[in-house]
Amino acid sequence: MTVLIAGAGIAGLTLGLTLHQIGVPFRIFEAVRQLRPLGVGINLQPNAVRELMDLGLGPDLEKTGVQTRTLGFYTRTGRLIWQEPRGVDAGYRWPQMSVHRGHLQMMLYDALVRRAGKDAVVTGHRATGYVNTRSGPELVLDGPGGVIRQTGDLLVAADGIHSAIRAQMYPEEGPPVWGGAILWRGTTSAPGFSDVPGMILAGHDTRRFVAYPISAADPATGNTLINWIAERRVDPATQWRREDWNRPADLNDFLPEFESWKFDWLDVPGLIRGAEAVYEYPMVDRDPVNSWTDGAVTLMGDAAHPTYPVGSNGASQAIVDARVIGAKLAEHGATPGALQEYEAQMRPRANAVVLANRGSGPDAILQRVEDLCGGEFDQIDDVIPTAELAAHSARYKKLAGFDPETLNIQPPLVPAALRKVTP
């Protein structure tokens, strides 16, 4: 049996590593001719880190990123609303990791090529559609010589938020949903803003700033590579460059909104000005759907459940998707039934996270404090009891499937007995 995978991003590469681990033949088809370490920072929650460690990638991951040990929420004037420990400091058996997305992708790719060979990933072949036939799904590709058709036993679409496979399943869906939020993202070499590596979120719904280190401190300078995101919300009916995303940014479009954000512990405009390059993105997602699977074809990662970057959960969910697919294939074989089992386990939770991230994710406390007191207070308990803030954080972890009490006792998604290869 052979599993066809459309897309060599974090989702597709993790699935390839998983299938190699359980002894299931596969081939990945990627649109770009050469993978490069593109992008900025992302977070991996302990549930995803556990799965990468189960793939034997723990040492590589430690070299690629840094452990995130705290998460803090602040007002637009720099006042602390709520801070909590993360990863092992919060009682998890596994850390939370902050990494450069492109470096993580290349780490996964290099590991897959070492284990499964260079032919495991075919580049320069863009998925454009599929056909379910009696002998198995046929993946339609746009290759160097024109249209190519590849037949396998199953097809898994890991081709992102603009997935051609999903577009065929849902031809009336249209473009991703944009609610008016624009993200400007960059990385800057700068002193850390805390003695403990952590992540901070400041502001409220219409102006927000996120920052966290994605590298260890340089011994010579003491600087770390800080990933940051500046968010501004506009009326979605306005004609902002909606069709011109992921482009080099003009600082004049957003820096004035953050010029006064100079806190004792963080100089936001200085961090923005210090970036080598800044890129503009929309904050988009898609409405949840009632099915990811069409016969022997299914969706995973951003092709299945693209979500707002709230709660640091997108890449983690894609990694967990891959491991659950592997477990179901090892248990049921390369059958449509295995894909249905995967969907039944993952879709309800993923859909709930998509909806939660639109308004009631962990970031919601920022706007609530802004509404209640304009971000000005002497003691946060005078505005919201800290017990209520703790409960809000705990609810999201449970919804997203990485609360420590559940995760620490959960058996491995891919049991050791199903693994054919030891890294």
C-alpha positions as CSV (number, residue, x, y, z in Angstrom):
1,M,0.0,0.0,0.0
2,T,1.1,3.6,-0.7
3,V,-0.1,6.8,0.9
4,L,0.1,9.9,-1.2
5,I,0.7,13.2,0.7
6,A,0.1,16.5,-0.9
7,G,2.4,19.1,0.7
8,A,5.8,19.1,2.5
9,G,5.0,21.5,5.3
10,I,5.1,20.7,8.9
11,A,1.9,18.5,8.6
12,G,3.0,16.5,5.6
13,L,6.6,15.9,6.7
14,T,5.4,14.8,10.2
15,L,3.0,12.4,8.5
16,G,5.9,11.1,6.3
17,L,8.1,10.5,9.4
18,T,5.2,8.8,11.2
19,L,4.4,6.5,8.2
20,H,8.1,5.6,7.9
21,Q,8.1,4.8,11.7
22,I,5.2,2.4,11.3
23,G,6.4,0.8,8.0
24,V,3.7,2.2,5.7
25,P,5.0,3.2,2.2
26,F,4.3,6.8,1.2
27,R,5.4,9.6,-1.1
28,I,5.1,13.4,-0.6
29,F,4.5,15.8,-3.4
30,E,5.5,19.4,-2.8
31,A,4.8,22.4,-5.0
32,V,8.1,24.3,-4.6
33,R,11.2,23.1,-6.3
34,Q,13.5,23.6,-3.3
35,L,12.5,23.8,0.3
36,R,13.9,26.8,2.1
37,P,13.6,27.9,5.8
38,L,10.9,30.5,5.3
39,G,8.6,32.1,7.8
40,V,8.9,33.4,11.4
41,G,8.4,32.0,14.8
42,I,5.8,29.5,16.0
43,N,5.1,27.7,19.3
44,L,4.8,24.0,19.8
45,Q,2.7,22.9,22.8
46,P,3.7,19.9,24.9
47,N,1.3,17.6,23.2
48,A,3.1,18.2,19.9
49,V,6.6,18.1,21.4
50,R,5.8,14.7,22.9
51,E,5.0,13.4,19.4
52,L,8.2,14.8,17.9
53,M,10.1,13.2,20.8
54,D,8.4,9.9,20.1
55,L,9.7,10.2,16.5
56,G,13.2,10.4,17.9
57,L,13.6,14.2,17.2
58,G,14.1,15.5,20.7
59,P,17.8,16.3,20.4
60,D,17.2,18.0,17.0
61,L,14.3,20.0,18.4
62,E,16.4,21.2,21.4
63,K,19.0,22.5,18.9
64,T,16.4,24.2,16.7
65,G,14.3,26.1,19.3
66,V,14.1,27.2,22.9
67,Q,11.8,26.1,25.8
68,T,9.0,28.6,26.5
69,R,8.6,28.7,30.3
70,T,6.1,31.5,30.9
71,L,3.2,33.2,29.2
72,G,2.2,36.7,30.2
73,F,-0.7,38.9,29.3
74,Y,-0.3,42.7,29.5
75,T,-2.3,45.9,28.9
76,R,-1.4,48.4,26.2
77,T,0.4,50.3,28.9
78,G,2.6,47.4,29.9
79,R,0.7,46.4,33.1
80,L,0.7,42.7,33.9
81,I,-2.7,41.1,33.8
82,W,-1.9,37.4,34.2
83,Q,1.3,35.3,34.0
84,E,1.4,31.5,34.1
85,P,4.2,28.9,33.8
86,R,4.4,26.8,30.6
87,G,5.8,23.5,29.6
88,V,7.7,21.6,32.2
89,D,7.5,24.5,34.6
90,A,3.7,24.1,34.5
91,G,3.9,20.4,35.4
92,Y,4.0,18.9,31.9
93,R,6.2,15.9,31.2
94,W,7.3,17.7,28.0
95,P,8.4,21.3,27.3
96,Q,6.7,23.9,25.2
97,M,9.1,25.0,22.4
98,S,9.4,28.2,20.5
99,V,11.0,27.7,17.1
100,H,11.5,29.4,13.7
101,R,8.9,27.8,11.4
102,G,11.3,27.4,8.5
103,H,14.0,25.8,10.7
104,L,11.5,23.3,12.1
105,Q,10.4,22.4,8.5
106,M,14.0,21.9,7.4
107,M,14.7,19.8,10.5
108,L,11.7,17.5,9.7
109,Y,12.7,17.4,6.0
110,D,16.4,16.5,6.8
111,A,15.3,13.8,9.2
112,L,12.9,12.3,6.7
113,V,15.5,12.2,3.9
114,R,18.0,10.6,6.3
115,R,15.5,7.9,7.2
116,A,13.4,7.3,4.1
117,G,15.7,8.6,1.3
118,K,15.6,11.6,-1.0
119,D,12.9,10.0,-3.2
120,A,10.4,10.3,-0.3
121,V,9.7,13.9,-1.2
122,V,9.1,14.9,-4.8
123,T,9.4,18.7,-5.3
124,G,8.2,20.9,-8.1
125,H,4.8,19.0,-8.2
126,R,1.8,21.1,-7.2
127,A,-1.4,19.2,-6.3
128,T,-4.4,20.5,-8.3
129,G,-7.1,17.9,-7.7
130,Y,-7.9,14.2,-7.3
131,V,-10.1,11.5,-8.6
132,N,-11.5,8.6,-6.5
133,T,-11.2,5.4,-8.6
134,R,-11.9,1.8,-7.9
135,S,-8.2,1.1,-7.6
136,G,-7.5,4.0,-5.3
137,P,-7.3,7.8,-5.3
138,E,-5.6,9.5,-8.2
139,L,-3.7,12.7,-7.3
140,V,-3.6,15.2,-10.1
141,L,-0.3,17.2,-10.2
142,D,1.1,20.1,-12.1
143,G,4.7,19.0,-12.7
144,P,7.6,20.3,-14.7
145,G,6.4,18.5,-17.8
146,G,2.7,19.2,-17.4
147,V,-0.1,17.3,-15.8
148,I,0.9,14.2,-13.9
149,R,-1.4,11.6,-12.3
150,Q,-0.2,9.5,-9.4
151,T,-2.3,6.6,-8.0
152,G,-2.1,5.3,-4.4
153,D,-4.2,3.6,-1.8
154,L,-4.9,6.8,0.2
155,L,-4.4,10.5,-0.3
156,V,-3.8,12.9,2.5
157,A,-4.0,16.6,1.7
158,A,-1.5,18.6,3.7
159,D,-1.4,21.5,1.2
160,G,-2.4,24.3,3.5
161,I,-5.1,27.0,3.9
162,H,-5.3,27.3,0.1
163,S,-5.6,23.5,-0.4
164,A,-6.6,22.5,-3.9
165,I,-7.9,19.2,-2.5
166,R,-10.2,21.0,-0.1
167,A,-11.3,23.4,-2.9
168,Q,-12.4,20.3,-4.9
169,M,-14.3,18.9,-1.9
170,Y,-16.0,22.3,-1.2
171,P,-16.1,24.2,-4.6
172,E,-18.4,26.9,-3.3
173,E,-16.3,27.8,-0.2
174,G,-14.3,30.6,-1.7
175,P,-11.3,32.4,-0.2
176,P,-10.3,32.3,3.5
177,V,-12.4,34.3,5.9
178,W,-10.9,37.7,6.9
179,G,-12.3,39.6,9.8
180,G,-10.2,42.7,9.4
181,A,-7.1,41.9,11.4
182,I,-3.7,42.4,9.8
183,L,-0.5,40.9,11.2
184,W,3.0,42.3,10.7
185,R,5.6,39.8,11.6
186,G,9.4,39.9,12.0
187,T,12.4,38.7,14.0
188,T,14.8,41.0,15.7
189,S,18.1,40.3,17.5
190,A,17.7,42.0,20.8
191,P,18.2,41.5,24.6
192,G,15.6,39.3,26.1
193,F,12.7,41.0,27.9
194,S,12.7,38.5,30.8
195,D,15.2,36.5,32.7
196,V,13.1,33.5,32.0
197,P,12.4,32.6,28.3
198,G,8.7,33.4,27.8
199,M,6.0,34.7,25.6
200,I,4.2,38.0,26.0
201,L,0.9,39.3,24.6
202,A,0.0,43.0,25.1
203,G,-2.9,45.2,24.0
204,H,-6.5,44.4,23.1
205,D,-8.6,43.4,20.1
206,T,-7.8,46.3,17.8
207,R,-4.1,46.7,18.6
208,R,-2.0,43.8,20.0
209,F,1.7,42.9,20.2
210,V,3.1,39.4,20.7
211,A,6.8,38.5,21.3
212,Y,8.9,35.6,22.3
213,P,12.5,34.3,21.8
214,I,13.2,31.6,19.3
215,S,16.9,31.2,19.9
216,A,19.3,30.9,22.8
217,A,21.2,34.0,23.9
218,D,24.3,34.8,21.9
219,P,27.3,34.3,24.3
220,A,29.1,37.3,22.8
221,T,26.2,39.9,22.8
222,G,23.6,38.4,25.1
223,N,21.0,39.0,22.4
224,T,18.4,36.5,21.4
225,L,16.4,36.2,18.2
226,I,12.9,37.7,19.2
227,N,9.9,36.7,17.1
228,W,7.3,39.4,17.2
229,I,3.8,40.1,15.8
230,A,2.1,43.5,15.6
231,E,-1.6,43.3,15.0
232,R,-4.0,46.0,13.9
233,R,-7.7,45.6,13.1
234,V,-9.5,47.6,10.5
235,D,-13.0,47.5,9.1
236,P,-13.1,44.3,6.9
237,A,-15.2,46.3,4.4
238,T,-12.3,48.6,3.6
239,Q,-10.2,48.1,0.6
240,W,-7.0,47.1,2.4
241,R,-4.6,45.2,0.1
242,R,-6.6,42.1,0.6
243,E,-5.2,40.2,-2.4
244,D,-1.6,41.2,-1.7
245,W,-0.6,39.2,1.4
246,N,2.7,37.8,2.7
247,R,4.6,40.8,1.2
248,P,7.4,43.0,2.5
249,A,5.7,45.6,4.8
250,D,5.8,49.4,5.0
251,L,6.4,50.3,8.7
252,N,4.3,53.4,8.2
253,D,1.2,51.2,7.9
254,F,1.4,50.1,11.6
255,L,4.4,51.5,13.5
256,P,2.7,54.8,14.5
257,E,0.0,52.7,16.3
258,F,2.8,51.3,18.6
259,E,5.1,54.2,18.9
260,S,4.1,54.9,22.5
261,W,4.4,51.3,23.6
262,K,7.7,51.8,25.5
263,F,7.5,49.8,28.7
264,D,10.1,49.4,31.4
265,W,10.7,45.9,30.3
266,L,10.2,46.1,26.5
267,D,10.7,48.8,23.8
268,V,8.1,47.7,21.2
269,P,8.9,50.4,18.5
270,G,12.6,49.7,19.0
271,L,12.0,46.0,18.4
272,I,10.0,46.7,15.3
273,R,12.6,49.0,13.9
274,G,15.4,46.5,14.6
275,A,14.0,43.8,12.3
276,E,15.9,42.9,9.2
277,A,12.6,42.3,7.3
278,V,8.9,42.7,8.2
279,Y,6.1,40.9,6.4
280,E,2.4,41.5,6.2
281,Y,-0.2,38.7,6.6
282,P,-3.9,38.6,7.0
283,M,-5.3,36.9,10.1
284,V,-7.6,34.5,8.3
285,D,-9.2,31.1,8.9
286,R,-12.1,29.1,7.3
287,D,-15.4,28.1,8.6
288,P,-15.5,24.5,10.1
289,V,-16.8,21.9,7.8
290,N,-18.8,18.7,8.5
291,S,-16.4,16.3,6.8
292,W,-12.7,16.1,5.9
293,T,-12.9,12.8,4.1
294,D,-14.1,11.8,0.6
295,G,-13.7,8.1,0.2
296,A,-9.9,7.4,0.3
297,V,-9.0,11.1,0.5
298,T,-8.8,13.2,3.7
299,L,-7.6,16.6,4.9
300,M,-5.1,17.4,7.6
301,G,-3.4,20.5,9.2
302,D,-4.4,23.9,7.7
303,A,-6.1,22.1,4.8
304,A,-8.6,20.7,7.4
305,H,-8.8,23.3,10.2
306,P,-7.0,26.6,9.4
307,T,-7.4,28.8,12.5
308,Y,-6.4,32.2,13.8
309,P,-2.9,32.2,15.4
310,V,-4.5,32.4,18.9
311,G,-3.4,30.0,21.6
312,S,-0.3,28.9,19.8
313,N,-2.0,25.8,18.6
314,G,-1.9,25.6,14.8
315,A,1.3,23.7,14.1
316,S,0.7,21.6,17.2
317,Q,-2.6,20.5,15.9
318,A,-1.1,19.5,12.5
319,I,1.6,17.4,14.2
320,V,-1.1,15.6,16.3
321,D,-3.2,15.1,13.1
322,A,-0.2,13.3,11.6
323,R,0.3,11.0,14.5
324,V,-3.4,10.0,14.8
325,I,-3.5,9.3,11.0
326,G,-0.5,7.0,11.5
327,A,-2.0,5.2,14.4
328,K,-5.3,4.6,12.6
329,L,-3.4,3.3,9.5
330,A,-1.4,0.9,11.7
331,E,-4.5,-0.3,13.3
332,H,-6.9,-0.6,10.3
333,G,-4.6,-0.6,7.3
334,A,-4.6,1.8,4.3
335,T,-8.4,1.9,4.1
336,P,-11.0,4.6,4.0
337,G,-12.2,3.4,7.3
338,A,-8.9,4.4,8.9
339,L,-9.4,7.9,7.6
340,Q,-12.9,8.0,9.0
341,E,-11.6,6.9,12.4
342,Y,-9.0,9.7,12.3
343,E,-11.6,12.3,11.4
344,A,-14.0,11.1,14.1
345,Q,-11.3,11.6,16.7
346,M,-9.8,14.9,15.5
347,R,-12.5,17.0,13.7
348,P,-14.8,17.8,16.6
349,R,-12.0,19.2,18.7
350,A,-10.3,21.0,15.9
351,N,-13.5,22.7,14.8
352,A,-14.2,23.8,18.4
353,V,-10.7,25.3,18.5
354,V,-11.3,27.2,15.3
355,L,-14.5,28.8,16.7
356,A,-12.9,29.5,20.1
357,N,-10.0,31.3,18.5
358,R,-12.4,33.7,16.9
359,G,-13.4,35.2,20.2
360,S,-13.0,33.2,23.4
361,G,-9.4,32.0,23.1
362,P,-6.9,32.7,25.8
363,D,-6.3,36.2,24.4
364,A,-9.9,37.2,25.2
365,I,-8.8,38.5,28.6
366,L,-6.9,41.4,27.0
367,Q,-10.1,42.9,25.6
368,R,-12.1,42.2,28.7
369,V,-9.6,44.2,30.8
370,E,-9.6,47.0,28.3
371,D,-13.4,47.1,28.4
372,L,-13.6,47.1,32.2
373,C,-10.9,49.6,33.0
374,G,-9.2,50.9,29.9
375,G,-6.1,48.9,30.8
376,E,-5.5,51.0,33.9
377,F,-5.5,49.4,37.4
378,D,-3.5,49.1,40.6
379,Q,-4.3,45.5,41.3
380,I,-5.7,43.1,38.7
381,D,-7.9,41.5,41.4
382,D,-9.8,44.8,41.6
383,V,-10.8,44.2,37.9
384,I,-10.9,40.4,37.5
385,P,-10.1,37.9,40.2
386,T,-7.0,35.9,39.4
387,A,-8.9,32.7,40.0
388,E,-11.1,33.6,37.1
389,L,-8.1,34.3,34.9
390,A,-6.6,30.9,35.8
391,A,-9.9,29.1,35.1
392,H,-10.1,30.8,31.6
393,S,-6.6,29.6,30.8
394,A,-7.4,26.1,32.0
395,R,-10.6,25.8,29.9
396,Y,-8.7,26.6,26.7
397,K,-6.0,24.0,27.3
398,K,-8.7,21.4,28.0
399,L,-10.6,22.4,24.8
400,A,-7.4,22.2,22.7
401,G,-6.3,18.9,24.2
402,F,-3.2,19.9,26.1
403,D,-4.2,20.4,29.7
404,P,-1.4,18.8,31.8
405,E,-3.6,16.5,33.9
406,T,-5.0,14.8,30.7
407,L,-1.9,14.9,28.6
408,N,0.5,13.5,31.3
409,I,-1.5,10.3,31.7
410,Q,-2.5,9.9,28.0
411,P,-0.9,6.9,26.3
412,P,1.3,7.6,23.2
413,L,-0.8,8.3,20.1
414,V,1.4,5.8,18.2
415,P,2.0,2.9,20.7
416,A,5.4,1.4,20.7
417,A,4.0,-1.9,19.6
418,L,2.9,-0.3,16.2
419,R,6.3,1.2,15.5
420,K,8.4,-0.8,13.0
421,V,11.4,1.5,12.9
422,T,13.4,2.8,15.8
423,P,15.2,6.1,14.9
